[in-house]
Amino acid sequence: MQRNPNGGRSMEGLVWMLVVGAVAGWLAGQLMKGRGFGLLGNIVVGIIGAVVGGYLFSALGVSLGGGIVGAILTAMIGAVVLLLLVGLIKRA
């Protein structure tokens, strides 16, 4: 998220984070269950997926590049991993 000159977070950065989360969550929902989770659910899954994906790729030393496409791919892959883990926990 970008910082504005006075040290706070920018509104634009927040909007981009929500857009990336929504798109990544929707894509992960399509891949894992064939449907999305609604706007709020997609955003939550995508944002948590971005954290998971960022951690995994950092630990593996992998980068999908910068920019919006790299952020969406990282978040989507993280969201898929998150959904797989949730599915395994539900079955147990």
C-alpha positions, 0 to 999 in steps of 0.5 A: 500500500502506498504512503502519502507524503504525511506518512499515512496510507493513501486511499488509492492504495486501499482501493487497489488492495480491495480490487486485487483482493476481490479479483484474486478471491473470485478467481480462486473461488472459480478454480476451487468450487466453480463459484465465487463467495460474494463481493465481501467474501472474495475480498477477504479470501483474496486479501488473506490469500495475498498474505499467504501467497506473499509468505510462500513465495518469499520463503521459496525465493520466487517472484511473479513480478511487480505490478497489478498482474503479479499481485493478483497472481500471488494473491490468487495462488495464496487464496487457492492454498488457503481454500485447500487448507480450509477444505482439509480442515473441514474434512477432518 
